[in-house]
Amino acid sequence: MVGMKVATTRRDLLIGGVGLLCAGGSVAVAQNTTVDPLPAHALEDALPQTLGNWRAMPAAAVVMPPEGSLTDRLYSNVMVRAYHDGQNEVTLLLAYGALQSGGMQMHRPELCYPAAGFAIDSSRRVDLPLGNGRTIAAKLLDTRSSVRKEQVLYWTRIGREFPTSRIDQRWTVLRENFAGRIPDGMLVRTSVVAENAQQALPILDSFVSALTHSVKAPARKLLFG
């Protein structure tokens, strides 16, 4: 795995400057837009209690998006549920934001996990197969806290795109906003307590495969585009 590195480039500075210029107008549009395509509890209703061999159970010790008024504005629907296949437990978090703009974008796990006291030891891209030759880009994080090690496999959907970094996410949102569109956003995060990716990937692959084949068309479009 390749460790995470933070580097400031000319491209980063350009994106940051454009984001600041767009933030006021984008947020104003978002605040004046009341359309929310998902009613309350839509995510809970869309996800079956059984996904193949995986059965739902109460979730515990879950890293959540930071609390506060900003989070409330970012996400119109959040769902957390654990699934167990008799041997392994996977935690699933879904967070949906109807409006993604230059100043209002969903938090990625690279932000939420350190805020919850986790260090991110490594990060790498993973291409998830969805069938029929289609894949989506996801990220695999190796995280640790003082009490456990957690392997996190997640992806973000912004409109029709699947950005794999904070910078790519900014570009995606800005391109859409400049085109006169405010896309929706979905974070799909799966995690398992495991020492390393070699242990976790077969478990998470099995769960994501069951998720892919078990949800109905509307939820599948929401999660996988």
C-alpha positions, 0 to 999 in steps of 0.5 A, a space after each residue: 500500500 502507498 502511504 497518504 501524502 499531503 502536497 500543495 501544488 499549483 493545481 491545488 492553489 488554483 482549485 482553492 481560489 476558484 472554490 472561494 470565488 464560487 462558494 458564496 454564489 453556490 451556497 446561495 443557490 443551494 440555500 434557495 433550492 428546496 428540492 430533495 429527491 429523498 424523503 426521510 428514512 429513504 435509505 433505510 427503506 431501500 436497503 434490505 435486511 438481508 443481502 445474500 448471506 449477510 443479515 442486518 444487526 445493530 451497529 456499534 462503535 461507528 465513526 460518524 460524520 462530524 456533528 454540527 449545523 454544517 453536517 446537517 446542511 451537507 447530508 439530508 439522509 444518513 443511514 448506519 447498519 451492520 451486517 453479519 454473515 455468521 463469521 464476519 461483521 461489516 458496518 455500512 454507512 450511507 450519507 446522501 447530500 442532495 446539493 453539492 456545490 463549491 462551498 458545500 461538499 460531503 466529508 470524505 473518510 480521510 477527514 472523519 476518521 482522524 477527527 474520531 481519533 484514528 490515524 490513516 496508515 495507508 490509502 490506495 485506489 480499488 476498482 470495484 466490479 459491478 458486473 457487465 464489465 463495469 467498475 467504479 473507483 473506490 478507496 481502501 484505507 488502513 486505519 487504527 486507533 488506540 482500541 482497534 484497527 479498521 479497514 475502510 472501503 468506500 466510494 463517493 458518487 458526485 452526479 455521475 462521477 466517482 472522485 477518489 480524492 478531495 481534489 478530484 471531488 472539488 473539480 467534479 463539483 466545480 465543473 458541474 456548478 460552472 455548467 449550471 448544475 448542482 449535483 447530488 452526492 452519495 458516500 457509501 462506506 463499508 468497514 471491518 475490524 481487521 489487522 490489514 487489507 489482506 484480511 479485510 478485502 475478501 470480506 469487503 468484496 463479498 459484502 459489496 458483491 452482495 450489496 450490488 446484487 441485492 438492492 433494487 434498481 432505484 437504490 442501485 442507481 443511487 449507490 452505484 450511478 
